[in-house]
Every structure is written in C-alpha cells, then in structure tokens.
Amino acid sequence: MKQLKNFLDEEGRLVKFPAKRAMQLEALGYLAEKFQPDRTYTEREVNQLLDQWHCFQDPATLRRALFDHRFLDRDPYGTSYKRTARETAAEPEQLS
C-alpha cells in the first residue's frame, strides 16, 4: 500500500492507473475495497462508485479490469456486479 500512495491524491482518489502489473493489482484491490461485499451493483452504480475514487474519468477501463482480475463478478449479461471474495490485491507469484 505504501507505493500505491504515489498514485493517490490527498482525498485517496487514484490519479492515474499504474503501468506495472503488480501496482495495477494493488490499485484494483484498493478500489475493490470500496464495494460492499454482499451488495449487487448495476453497471451505472459501479461507474458512479469508481468515479468517486479516481480522477482520470475512465470508469469503464477500471470496471473491466476489476472484472478481468476477478475483484468483481458480473452476471452473464453484464448488467449486475458483485465484489468477489478475493483476499489479496496481488498474486504472490506476480511480485517476485
């Protein structure tokens, strides 16, 4: 989390998406923590929540990355999302 602080503003919003995979996973884990674990979100609600926690106006990219890296799950139609039970932001094998 210490390195992620370099990507956050004073309000804790992500100012840019990191280029390195390990930091991307850290950032995605940070954003995933903003979702309530037992709540189902519409795509619009996901975008609104992400807009509150980043400054670069690209919730679609973040939403897809959260899904691709299994921080969020979605129904087959892409109309509802839910936070997964994923425990860590980065896979250990990616960090070494």
All heavy atoms as an XYZ file, in Angstrom:
806
protein
N       0.820     -1.200      0.000
C       0.000      0.000      0.000
C       0.862      1.261      0.000
O       0.447      2.260     -0.512
C      -0.937     -0.050      1.211
C      -1.805      1.149      1.360
S      -3.096      1.185      0.131
C      -3.993      2.594      0.653
N       2.068      1.159      0.549
C       2.931      2.334      0.635
C       3.214      2.909     -0.750
O       3.120      4.110     -0.952
C       4.232      1.984      1.342
C       5.122      3.164      1.599
C       6.335      2.777      2.406
C       7.189      4.002      2.682
N       8.355      3.688      3.467
N       3.541      2.051     -1.724
C       3.817      2.538     -3.069
C       2.555      3.062     -3.753
O       2.627      3.964     -4.569
C       4.443      1.439     -3.923
C       5.859      1.116     -3.534
C       6.454      0.059     -4.435
O       5.749     -0.758     -5.000
N       7.755      0.077     -4.573
N       1.408      2.497     -3.427
C       0.161      2.953     -4.028
C      -0.112      4.408     -3.668
O      -0.729      5.135     -4.453
C      -1.009      2.060     -3.604
C      -2.348      2.369     -4.257
C      -2.267      2.226     -5.773
C      -3.428      1.484     -3.698
N       0.368      4.861     -2.528
C       0.161      6.256     -2.117
C       0.687      7.234     -3.159
O       0.193      8.346     -3.276
C       0.794      6.521     -0.759
C       0.041      5.863      0.371
C       0.643      6.186      1.710
C      -0.149      5.474      2.789
N       0.339      5.724      4.116
N       1.685      6.807     -3.945
C       2.208      7.656     -5.019
C       1.176      7.892     -6.114
O       1.332      8.796     -6.934
C       3.473      7.041     -5.627
C       4.610      6.971     -4.643
O       4.697      7.771     -3.717
N       5.480      5.995     -4.820
N       0.147      7.074     -6.173
C      -0.884      7.173     -7.202
C      -2.183      7.762     -6.668
O      -3.177      7.821     -7.395
C      -1.163      5.785     -7.804
C      -0.004      5.228     -8.564
C       0.944      4.437     -7.930
C       0.167      5.503     -9.915
C       2.025      3.923     -8.621
C       1.247      4.999    -10.618
C       2.174      4.205     -9.971
N      -2.203      8.188     -5.412
C      -3.416      8.708     -4.793
C      -3.282     10.194     -4.496
O      -2.200     10.661     -4.137
C      -3.707      7.963     -3.481
C      -3.870      6.452     -3.563
C      -4.059      5.864     -2.163
C      -5.019      6.056     -4.473
N      -4.401     10.924     -4.624
C      -4.387     12.326     -4.223
C      -4.665     12.431     -2.735
O      -4.805     11.409     -2.044
C      -5.354     13.161     -5.068
C      -6.828     12.865     -4.809
O      -7.167     12.096     -3.877
O      -7.664     13.420     -5.550
N      -4.771     13.649     -2.236
C      -4.955     13.858     -0.798
C      -6.296     13.336     -0.288
O      -6.466     13.117      0.903
C      -4.789     15.344     -0.440
C      -5.761     16.279     -1.119
C      -5.382     16.641     -2.559
O      -4.234     16.384     -2.982
O      -6.254     17.174     -3.260
N      -7.241     13.097     -1.187
C      -8.543     12.556     -0.794
C      -8.628     11.037     -0.988
O      -9.686     10.454     -0.828
C      -9.648     13.258     -1.583
C      -9.745     14.730     -1.249
C     -10.774     15.459     -2.087
O     -11.736     14.805     -2.559
O     -10.619     16.662     -2.273
N      -7.521     10.420     -1.369
C      -7.480      8.976     -1.545
C      -7.979      8.499     -2.890
O      -8.238      7.316     -3.080
N      -8.086      9.418     -3.861
C      -8.537      9.041     -5.205
C      -7.335      8.677     -6.075
O      -6.278      9.306     -6.001
C      -9.311     10.186     -5.854
C     -10.596     10.524     -5.121
C     -11.273     11.705     -5.732
N     -10.351     12.843     -5.654
C     -10.633     14.065     -6.065
N     -11.800     14.326     -6.592
N      -9.750     15.031     -5.949
N      -7.524      7.674     -6.902
C      -6.489      7.233     -7.831
C      -6.328      8.301     -8.908
O      -7.293      8.650     -9.594
C      -6.915      5.899     -8.441
C      -5.900      5.045     -9.155
C      -4.789      4.600     -8.202
C      -6.578      3.823     -9.751
N      -5.122      8.848     -9.054
C      -4.909      9.916    -10.031
C      -4.508      9.385    -11.398
O      -4.716     10.058    -12.410
C      -3.884     10.959     -9.536
C      -4.419     11.712     -8.337
C      -2.546     10.338     -9.222
N      -3.931      8.206    -11.455
C      -3.634      7.544    -12.730
C      -3.523      6.056    -12.474
O      -3.262      5.618    -11.356
C      -2.381      8.096    -13.395
C      -1.083      7.777    -12.692
C       0.094      8.328    -13.478
C       1.399      7.879    -12.853
N       2.546      8.237    -13.655
N      -3.743      5.278    -13.532
C      -3.670      3.832    -13.420
C      -2.222      3.411    -13.618
O      -1.607      3.762    -14.629
C      -4.586      3.179    -14.452
C      -4.879      1.738    -14.168
C      -5.424      1.350    -12.957
C      -4.628      0.765    -15.118
C      -5.716      0.026    -12.684
C      -4.915     -0.566    -14.852
C      -5.454     -0.932    -13.643
N      -1.645      2.689    -12.653
C      -0.230      2.303    -12.758
C       0.066      1.467    -14.008
O      -0.792      0.724    -14.497
C       0.005      1.461    -11.497
C      -1.103      1.821    -10.574
C      -2.264      2.189    -11.434
N       1.279      1.575    -14.502
C       1.690      0.823    -15.682
C       2.128     -0.604    -15.332
O       1.907     -1.530    -16.117
C       2.827      1.550    -16.400
N       2.747     -0.787    -14.175
C       3.257     -2.107    -13.797
C       2.138     -2.964    -13.224
O       1.314     -2.496    -12.441
C       4.388     -1.971    -12.788
C       5.613     -1.314    -13.391
C       6.769     -1.297    -12.430
C       7.971     -0.650    -13.102
N       9.131     -0.657    -12.232
N       2.157     -4.240    -13.600
C       1.089     -5.164    -13.221
C       0.896     -5.274    -11.701
O      -0.230     -5.243    -11.218
C       1.359     -6.543    -13.822
C       0.289     -7.559    -13.463
C       0.470     -8.858    -14.237
N      -0.341     -9.913    -13.730
C      -1.627    -10.093    -14.009
N      -2.252     -9.230    -14.775
N      -2.295    -11.110    -13.503
N       1.969     -5.385    -10.959
C       1.846     -5.532     -9.502
C       1.143     -4.319     -8.899
O       0.284     -4.455     -8.029
C       3.216     -5.743     -8.865
N       1.473     -3.123     -9.372
C       0.829     -1.916     -8.858
C      -0.602     -1.798     -9.369
O      -1.470     -1.277     -8.673
C       1.627     -0.673     -9.229
C       2.876     -0.477     -8.394
S       2.618     -0.558     -6.597
C       1.400      0.691     -6.324
N      -0.856     -2.285    -10.586
C      -2.233     -2.298    -11.085
C      -3.115     -3.146    -10.174
O      -4.215     -2.744     -9.806
C      -2.294     -2.861    -12.501
C      -1.772     -1.948    -13.560
C      -1.777     -2.597    -14.933
O      -2.094     -3.765    -15.094
N      -1.416     -1.815    -15.940
N      -2.609     -4.313     -9.809
C      -3.367     -5.204     -8.930
C      -3.566     -4.572     -7.554
O      -4.631     -4.713     -6.949
C      -2.672     -6.560     -8.818
C      -2.681     -7.396    -10.098
C      -1.799     -8.619     -9.940
C      -4.091     -7.776    -10.490
N      -2.568     -3.859     -7.086
C      -2.689     -3.142     -5.807
C      -3.786     -2.079     -5.919
O      -4.623     -1.938     -5.023
C      -1.346     -2.502     -5.442
C      -1.303     -1.876     -4.083
C      -1.122     -2.877     -2.957
O      -0.594     -3.966     -3.186
O      -1.532     -2.539     -1.836
N      -3.779     -1.335     -7.011
C      -4.785     -0.297     -7.219
C      -6.180     -0.904     -7.356
O      -7.150     -0.388     -6.801
C      -4.440      0.526     -8.464
N      -6.292     -2.003     -8.078
C      -7.591     -2.666     -8.237
C      -8.099     -3.204     -6.907
O      -9.295     -3.107     -6.608
C      -7.496     -3.779     -9.278
C      -7.259     -3.309    -10.715
C      -6.980     -4.494    -11.625
C      -8.426     -2.474    -11.228
N      -7.206     -3.753     -6.110
C      -7.596     -4.229     -4.786
C      -8.090     -3.086     -3.916
O      -9.076     -3.221     -3.185
N      -7.421     -1.950     -4.018
C      -7.820     -0.758     -3.272
C      -9.229     -0.317     -3.690
O     -10.083     -0.032     -2.847
C      -6.799      0.355     -3.536
C      -7.158      1.693     -2.944
C      -7.013      1.933     -1.585
C      -7.630      2.719     -3.757
C      -7.334      3.174     -1.036
C      -7.960      3.953     -3.221
C      -7.811      4.175     -1.860
O      -8.129      5.397     -1.324
N      -9.471     -0.289     -4.989
C     -10.791      0.108     -5.485
C     -11.860     -0.920     -5.113
O     -12.983     -0.556     -4.754
C     -10.751      0.311     -7.001
C      -9.925      1.495     -7.488
C      -9.805      1.468     -9.001
C     -10.514      2.807     -7.010
N     -11.502     -2.197     -5.174
C     -12.466     -3.253     -4.840
C     -12.946     -3.135     -3.400
O     -14.106     -3.446     -3.102
C     -11.849     -4.628     -5.088
N     -12.080     -2.670     -2.521
C     -12.458     -2.496     -1.114
C     -13.554     -1.458     -0.929
O     -14.210     -1.424      0.112
C     -11.233     -2.096     -0.289
C     -10.209     -3.196     -0.166
C      -8.927     -2.724      0.509
O      -8.824     -1.515      0.854
O      -8.028     -3.545      0.673
N     -13.786     -0.633     -1.919
C     -14.822      0.406     -1.838
C     -16.227     -0.182     -2.054
O     -17.217      0.475     -1.772
C     -14.563      1.515     -2.868
C     -13.164      2.113     -2.820
C     -12.815      2.654     -1.458
C     -11.412      3.234     -1.448
N     -10.946      3.557     -0.118
N     -16.294     -1.412     -2.567
C     -17.574     -2.076     -2.818
C     -17.983     -2.889     -1.600
O     -17.151     -3.573     -1.006
C     -17.462     -3.006     -4.034
C     -17.282     -2.268     -5.329
C     -16.023     -1.899     -5.765
C     -18.373     -1.944     -6.110
C     -15.851     -1.220     -6.958
C     -18.220     -1.266     -7.305
C     -16.951     -0.905     -7.734
N     -19.254     -2.829     -1.241
C     -19.763     -3.630     -0.132
C     -19.805     -5.096     -0.586
O     -20.298     -5.393     -1.673
C     -21.161     -3.167      0.264
C     -21.191     -1.763      0.810
C     -22.606     -1.281      1.062
O     -23.559     -2.047      1.046
N     -22.734      0.019      1.282
N     -19.307     -6.019      0.243
C     -19.183     -7.422     -0.169
C     -20.501     -8.112     -0.530
O     -20.525     -8.925     -1.441
C     -18.552     -8.102      1.047
C     -17.958     -7.014      1.853
C     -18.738     -5.775      1.555
N     -21.584     -7.819      0.139
C     -22.826     -8.551     -0.088
C     -23.847     -7.782     -0.910
O     -25.010     -8.152     -0.948
C     -23.448     -8.952      1.260
C     -22.549     -9.914      2.016
O     -21.888    -10.744      1.370
O     -22.501     -9.820      3.254
N     -23.406     -6.740     -1.557
C     -24.336     -5.923     -2.338
C     -24.154     -6.165     -3.827
O     -23.036     -6.338     -4.308
C     -24.100     -4.450     -2.023
C     -25.008     -3.550     -2.809
C     -24.921     -2.112     -2.407
N     -25.686     -1.347     -3.389
C     -25.443     -0.101     -3.704
N     -24.483      0.556     -3.107
N     -26.171      0.515     -4.607
N     -25.266     -6.165     -4.563
C     -25.233     -6.252     -6.018
C     -25.372     -4.837     -6.568
O     -26.209     -4.063     -6.119
C     -26.378     -7.143     -6.533
O     -26.205     -8.452     -5.973
C     -26.358     -7.250     -8.040
N     -24.522     -4.507     -7.537
C     -24.482     -3.180     -8.135
C     -24.868     -3.250     -9.607
O     -24.485     -4.189    -10.311
C     -23.059     -2.597     -8.070
C     -22.550     -2.316     -6.691
C     -21.982     -3.330     -5.920
C     -22.606     -1.040     -6.157
C     -21.500     -3.071     -4.647
C     -22.117     -0.771     -4.884
C     -21.565     -1.792     -4.141
O     -21.085     -1.527     -2.873
N     -25.563     -2.242    -10.100
C     -25.785     -2.110    -11.533
C     -24.502     -1.562    -12.149
O     -23.626     -1.038    -11.443
C     -26.945     -1.148    -11.845
O     -26.570      0.174    -11.409
C     -28.239     -1.594    -11.174
N     -24.396     -1.629    -13.460
C     -23.223     -1.064    -14.128
C     -23.114      0.430    -13.845
O     -22.027      0.948    -13.598
C     -23.298     -1.312    -15.630
C     -22.080     -0.800    -16.377
C     -22.118     -1.140    -17.852
O     -22.341     -2.319    -18.182
O     -21.917     -0.213    -18.664
N     -24.234      1.109    -13.845
C     -24.240      2.542    -13.559
C     -23.718      2.820    -12.148
O     -22.932      3.747    -11.930
C     -25.643      3.099    -13.726
C     -25.748      4.538    -13.291
C     -27.156      5.044    -13.407
N     -27.107      6.160    -14.329
C     -28.106      6.654    -14.975
N     -29.295      6.122    -14.845
N     -27.955      7.688    -15.769
N     -24.138      2.020    -11.162
C     -23.668      2.205     -9.778
C     -22.178      1.926     -9.655
O     -21.470      2.614     -8.911
C     -24.451      1.305     -8.828
C     -25.895      1.711     -8.655
C     -26.709      0.698     -7.879
O     -26.492     -0.535     -8.036
O     -27.581      1.134     -7.104
N     -21.696      0.915    -10.374
C     -20.253      0.627    -10.371
C     -19.495      1.832    -10.910
O     -18.523      2.292    -10.305
C     -19.931     -0.643    -11.199
C     -18.428     -0.798    -11.393
C     -20.518     -1.879    -10.543
N     -19.955      2.364    -12.042
C     -19.291      3.531    -12.633
C     -19.325      4.725    -11.688
O     -18.326      5.435    -11.540
C     -19.945      3.897    -13.961
C     -19.654      2.882    -15.045
O     -18.739      2.069    -14.932
N     -20.442      2.915    -16.089
N     -20.455      4.961    -11.043
C     -20.570      6.090    -10.111
C     -19.613      5.925     -8.930
O     -18.958      6.888     -8.523
C     -22.008      6.231     -9.618
C     -22.958      6.726    -10.676
C     -24.411      6.696    -10.231
O     -24.800      5.950     -9.342
N     -25.226      7.508    -10.881
N     -19.532      4.716     -8.389
C     -18.629      4.483     -7.266
C     -17.178      4.675     -7.705
O     -16.391      5.326     -7.013
C     -18.845      3.087     -6.680
C     -18.113      2.866     -5.363
C     -19.068      2.247     -4.351
C     -16.926      1.972     -5.571
N     -16.833      4.132     -8.864
C     -15.463      4.297     -9.361
C     -15.144      5.766     -9.620
O     -14.016      6.212     -9.357
C     -15.246      3.460    -10.619
C     -15.225      1.951    -10.400
C     -15.184      1.215    -11.729
C     -14.061      1.532     -9.514
N     -16.117      6.518    -10.121
C     -15.885      7.945    -10.362
C     -15.564      8.695     -9.079
O     -14.854      9.696     -9.112
C     -17.100      8.583    -11.045
C     -17.128      8.351    -12.542
O     -16.066      8.026    -13.119
O     -18.215      8.481    -13.134
N     -16.058      8.201     -7.956
C     -15.754      8.828     -6.668
C     -14.316      8.565     -6.231
O     -13.774      9.304     -5.413
C     -16.694      8.298     -5.582
C     -18.134      8.683     -5.754
C     -19.012      7.993     -4.721
O     -18.549      7.568     -3.661
N     -20.291      7.880     -5.026
N     -13.696      7.498     -6.769
C     -12.384      7.069     -6.270
C     -11.276      7.120     -7.305
O     -10.212      6.554     -7.106
C     -12.498      5.656     -5.675
C     -13.294      5.694     -4.429
C     -14.599      5.329     -4.256
C     -12.866      6.186     -3.163
N     -14.992      5.563     -2.965
C     -13.948      6.086     -2.271
C     -11.659      6.702     -2.692
C     -13.863      6.480     -0.937
C     -11.566      7.098     -1.370
C     -12.657      6.978     -0.505
N     -11.517      7.809     -8.439
C     -10.424      8.049     -9.381
C     -10.641      9.395    -10.065
O     -11.746      9.930    -10.067
C     -10.283      6.905    -10.386
C     -11.202      6.972    -11.567
N     -12.548      6.701    -11.481
C     -10.952      7.283    -12.849
C     -13.082      6.845    -12.678
N     -12.145      7.200    -13.516
N      -9.559      9.939    -10.619
C      -9.594     11.299    -11.176
C      -9.426     11.350    -12.688
O      -9.435     12.431    -13.262
C      -8.459     12.129    -10.558
S      -8.549     12.267     -8.777
N      -9.263     10.228    -13.358
C      -8.924     10.284    -14.778
C     -10.072      9.918    -15.706
O      -9.880      9.655    -16.890
C      -7.668      9.445    -15.086
C      -7.677      8.051    -14.525
C      -8.164      6.991    -15.251
C      -7.181      7.823    -13.251
C      -8.158      5.713    -14.732
C      -7.166      6.550    -12.720
C      -7.661      5.489    -13.466
N     -11.296      9.937    -15.184
C     -12.516      9.840    -15.989
C     -12.563      8.619    -16.915
O     -12.914      8.727    -18.087
C     -12.697     11.119    -16.818
C     -12.744     12.383    -16.006
C     -13.887     12.387    -15.000
O     -15.004     12.057    -15.342
N     -13.600     12.738    -13.763
N     -12.220      7.445    -16.385
C     -12.300      6.224    -17.191
C     -12.839      5.054    -16.370
O     -12.148      4.056    -16.154
C     -10.932      5.889    -17.772
C     -11.015      4.887    -18.922
O     -12.127      4.414    -19.239
O      -9.959      4.571    -19.498
N     -14.089      5.150    -15.900
C     -14.625      4.056    -15.090
C     -14.778      2.749    -15.870
O     -14.672      1.677    -15.297
C     -15.979      4.585    -14.609
C     -16.376      5.591    -15.633
C     -15.078      6.213    -16.090
N     -14.970      2.834    -17.171
C     -15.149      1.613    -17.969
C     -13.891      0.746    -17.946
O     -13.965     -0.471    -17.766
C     -15.539      1.954    -19.397
N     -12.735      1.372    -18.100
C     -11.476      0.622    -18.059
C     -11.280     -0.015    -16.687
O     -10.904     -1.181    -16.582
C     -10.292      1.541    -18.400
O     -10.425      1.957    -19.755
C      -8.958      0.828    -18.216
N     -11.549      0.744    -15.641
C     -11.398      0.208    -14.288
C     -12.400     -0.911    -14.018
O     -12.056     -1.929    -13.429
C     -11.548      1.326    -13.256
C     -10.465      2.401    -13.287
C     -10.823      3.538    -12.348
C      -9.114      1.803    -12.945
N     -13.628     -0.730    -14.471
C     -14.656     -1.750    -14.267
C     -14.253     -3.060    -14.956
O     -14.335     -4.141    -14.379
C     -16.001     -1.246    -14.810
C     -17.173     -2.157    -14.511
C     -18.460     -1.685    -15.167
N     -18.370     -1.796    -16.611
C     -18.366     -0.776    -17.457
N     -18.453      0.464    -17.021
N     -18.286     -0.977    -18.761
N     -13.791     -2.956    -16.200
C     -13.357     -4.154    -16.929
C     -12.156     -4.804    -16.248
O     -12.081     -6.026    -16.139
C     -13.026     -3.802    -18.383
C     -14.258     -3.596    -19.240
C     -13.921     -3.501    -20.721
N     -13.154     -2.320    -21.046
C     -13.670     -1.143    -21.373
N     -14.978     -0.991    -21.387
N     -12.894     -0.138    -21.674
N     -11.204     -3.993    -15.787
C     -10.022     -4.544    -15.111
C     -10.419     -5.234    -13.804
O      -9.890     -6.309    -13.479
C      -8.997     -3.452    -14.851
N     -11.344     -4.642    -13.059
C     -11.823     -5.280    -11.821
C     -12.461     -6.626    -12.121
O     -12.276     -7.592    -11.390
C     -12.808     -4.363    -11.100
C     -12.185     -3.174    -10.377
C     -13.248     -2.122    -10.061
C     -11.475     -3.618     -9.113
N     -13.200     -6.705    -13.213
C     -13.810     -7.984    -13.603
C     -12.749     -8.954    -14.125
O     -12.708    -10.118    -13.718
C     -14.894     -7.764    -14.666
C     -15.412     -9.052    -15.230
C     -16.246     -9.870    -14.484
C     -15.040     -9.466    -16.497
C     -16.708    -11.077    -14.997
C     -15.501    -10.669    -17.020
C     -16.339    -11.479    -16.266
N     -11.892     -8.504    -15.024
C     -10.866     -9.373    -15.615
C      -9.953     -9.995    -14.569
O      -9.506    -11.132    -14.715
C     -10.014     -8.604    -16.622
C     -10.774     -8.250    -17.892
O     -11.864     -8.827    -18.129
O     -10.291     -7.374    -18.643
N      -9.673     -9.252    -13.506
C      -8.783     -9.744    -12.450
C      -9.552    -10.317    -11.262
O      -8.989    -10.548    -10.197
C      -7.823     -8.634    -12.005
C      -6.854     -8.258    -13.082
N      -5.799     -9.055    -13.450
C      -6.804     -7.173    -13.889
C      -5.138     -8.476    -14.445
N      -5.729     -7.346    -14.724
N     -10.830    -10.531    -11.464
C     -11.711    -11.223    -10.507
C     -11.890    -10.514     -9.163
O     -12.101    -11.153     -8.153
C     -11.248    -12.666    -10.282
C     -11.143    -13.484    -11.553
C     -12.536    -13.697    -12.120
N     -12.477    -14.507    -13.334
C     -12.939    -14.115    -14.512
N     -13.487    -12.941    -14.640
N     -12.865    -14.897    -15.550
N     -11.818     -9.202     -9.188
C     -12.177     -8.435     -7.990
C     -13.682     -8.231     -7.944
O     -14.261     -8.094     -6.885
C     -11.461     -7.088     -7.965
C      -9.989     -7.194     -7.681
C      -9.059     -7.178     -8.706
C      -9.527     -7.313     -6.386
C      -7.705     -7.274     -8.452
C      -8.164     -7.412     -6.112
C      -7.259     -7.394     -7.148
N     -14.292     -8.151     -9.140
C     -15.742     -8.079     -9.265
C     -16.207     -9.223    -10.150
O     -15.506     -9.618    -11.085
C     -16.184     -6.764     -9.930
C     -16.006     -5.461     -9.185
C     -16.524     -4.301    -10.038
C     -16.722     -5.484     -7.848
N     -17.375     -9.727     -9.844
C     -18.011    -10.713    -10.712
C     -19.229    -10.044    -11.323
O     -19.755     -9.084    -10.766
C     -18.420    -11.945     -9.894
C     -18.668    -13.155    -10.762
O     -18.395    -13.089    -11.990
O     -19.142    -14.162    -10.237
N     -19.674    -10.528    -12.471
C     -20.860     -9.953    -13.090
C     -21.743    -11.054    -13.646
O     -21.291    -12.169    -13.894
C     -20.490     -8.950    -14.175
C     -19.872     -9.575    -15.397
C     -19.607     -8.537    -16.464
N     -19.054     -9.202    -17.623
C     -18.196     -8.674    -18.452
N     -17.779     -7.450    -18.264
N     -17.747     -9.352    -19.471
N     -22.983    -10.717    -13.848
C     -23.899    -11.694    -14.442
C     -23.544    -11.859    -15.918
O     -22.788    -11.061    -16.475
C     -25.352    -11.276    -14.221
C     -25.788    -10.093    -15.062
O     -24.961     -9.499    -15.780
O     -26.974     -9.753    -15.008
N     -24.059    -12.888    -16.575
C     -23.696    -13.146    -17.972
C     -24.047    -12.007    -18.933
O     -23.478    -11.906    -20.012
C     -24.492    -14.401    -18.330
C     -24.810    -15.050    -17.036
C     -24.897    -13.944    -16.028
N     -24.971    -11.140    -18.538
C     -25.394    -10.038    -19.397
C     -24.650     -8.740    -19.114
O     -24.849     -7.744    -19.798
C     -26.904     -9.821    -19.255
C     -27.672    -11.089    -19.485
C     -28.207    -11.794    -18.416
C     -27.829    -11.616    -20.760
C     -28.896    -12.987    -18.614
C     -28.505    -12.812    -20.976
C     -29.041    -13.486    -19.901
O     -29.708    -14.662    -20.107
N     -23.828     -8.735    -18.086
C     -23.069     -7.543    -17.728
C     -23.918     -6.441    -17.119
O     -23.526     -5.283    -17.126
N     -25.071     -6.819    -16.566
C     -25.968     -5.801    -16.011
C     -25.853     -5.660    -14.498
O     -26.295     -4.654    -13.945
C     -27.433     -6.106    -16.372
O     -27.769     -7.400    -15.874
C     -27.642     -6.057    -17.870
N     -25.281     -6.650    -13.821
C     -25.115     -6.533    -12.372
C     -23.751     -7.078    -11.967
O     -23.228     -8.014    -12.570
C     -26.233     -7.262    -11.617
O     -26.176     -8.639    -11.852
N     -23.191     -6.437    -10.956
C     -21.847     -6.743    -10.484
C     -21.867     -6.960     -8.984
O     -22.676     -6.385     -8.275
C     -20.897     -5.574    -10.795
C     -20.653     -5.359    -12.254
C     -21.592     -4.722    -13.055
C     -19.478     -5.784    -12.850
C     -21.371     -4.515    -14.411
C     -19.242     -5.581    -14.197
C     -20.198     -4.953    -14.967
O     -19.965     -4.754    -16.298
N     -20.917     -7.768     -8.525
C     -20.787     -8.024     -7.096
C     -19.304     -8.222     -6.778
O     -18.565     -8.840     -7.552
C     -21.580     -9.286     -6.730
C     -21.797     -9.462     -5.268
C     -22.801    -10.567     -5.007
C     -23.131    -10.579     -3.536
N     -24.159    -11.550     -3.221
N     -18.889     -7.704     -5.641
C     -17.500     -7.887     -5.196
C     -17.263     -9.364     -4.911
O     -18.093    -10.038     -4.315
C     -17.263     -7.055     -3.942
C     -15.853     -7.122     -3.430
C     -15.692     -6.152     -2.283
N     -14.696     -6.643     -1.363
C     -14.443     -6.096     -0.199
N     -15.134     -5.056      0.209
N     -13.510     -6.586      0.576
N     -16.107     -9.863     -5.325
C     -15.763    -11.259     -5.077
C     -15.109    -11.402     -3.714
O     -14.790    -10.415     -3.063
C     -14.805    -11.809     -6.154
O     -13.577    -11.093     -6.080
C     -15.394    -11.694     -7.551
N     -14.863    -12.630     -3.323
C     -14.242    -12.915     -2.023
C     -12.722    -12.917     -2.113
O     -12.060    -13.394     -1.212
C     -14.741    -14.259     -1.502
N     -12.171    -12.371     -3.163
C     -10.721    -12.328     -3.343
C     -10.081    -11.639     -2.148
O     -10.471    -10.547     -1.767
C     -10.397    -11.580     -4.623
C      -8.936    -11.576     -4.944
C      -8.712    -10.887     -6.267
N      -7.303    -10.797     -6.480
C      -6.722    -10.952     -7.642
N      -7.425    -11.199     -8.704
N      -5.429    -10.847     -7.758
N      -9.057    -12.267     -1.569
C      -8.459    -11.784     -0.315
C      -7.348    -10.764     -0.505
O      -7.179     -9.879      0.295
C      -7.908    -12.966      0.489
C      -8.978    -13.902      0.993
C      -9.910    -13.258      2.009
O      -9.419    -12.482      2.839
O     -11.104    -13.519      1.953
N      -6.551    -10.898     -1.550
C      -5.386    -10.026     -1.687
C      -5.429     -9.290     -3.012
O      -6.066     -9.723     -3.972
C      -4.077    -10.834     -1.621
O      -4.073    -11.783     -2.679
C      -3.919    -11.528     -0.294
N      -4.722     -8.180     -3.056
C      -4.700     -7.366     -4.264
C      -3.772     -7.920     -5.334
O      -3.977     -7.701     -6.503
C      -4.285     -5.940     -3.921
N      -2.738     -8.635     -4.954
C      -1.767     -9.126     -5.932
C      -1.462    -10.578     -5.668
O      -1.364    -11.011     -4.527
C      -0.480     -8.303     -5.858
N      -1.306    -11.328     -6.773
C      -0.911    -12.714     -6.613
C       0.557    -12.767     -6.223
O       1.372    -12.058     -6.803
C      -1.110    -13.493     -7.924
C      -2.539    -13.620     -8.349
C      -2.927    -12.611     -9.434
O      -2.023    -12.010    -10.039
O      -4.116    -12.442     -9.652
N       0.939    -13.604     -5.241
C       2.328    -13.640     -4.774
C       3.331    -13.933     -5.884
O       4.387    -13.349     -5.913
C       2.326    -14.766     -3.730
C       0.907    -14.892     -3.304
C       0.073    -14.465     -4.468
N       2.977    -14.785     -6.855
C       3.931    -15.130     -7.889
C       4.205    -13.939     -8.820
O       5.222    -13.886     -9.472
C       3.479    -16.341     -8.707
C       2.179    -16.155     -9.474
C       0.929    -16.458     -8.675
O       1.023    -16.665     -7.443
O      -0.148    -16.482     -9.268
N       3.294    -12.966     -8.871
C       3.497    -11.797     -9.707
C       4.479    -10.796     -9.095
O       5.014     -9.961     -9.782
C       2.152    -11.096     -9.952
C       1.167    -11.921    -10.719
C       1.623    -12.199    -12.140
O       2.316    -11.394    -12.762
N       1.265    -13.356    -12.667
N       4.678    -10.874     -7.798
C       5.522     -9.899     -7.119
C       6.995    -10.258     -7.105
O       7.834     -9.411     -6.876
C       5.032     -9.705     -5.675
C       3.615     -9.163     -5.536
C       3.221     -9.098     -4.086
C       3.500     -7.785     -6.178
N       7.323    -11.519     -7.351
C       8.738    -11.881     -7.283
C       9.429    -11.760     -8.597
O       8.919    -11.408     -9.575
C       8.909    -13.290     -6.755
O       7.862    -14.142     -7.062
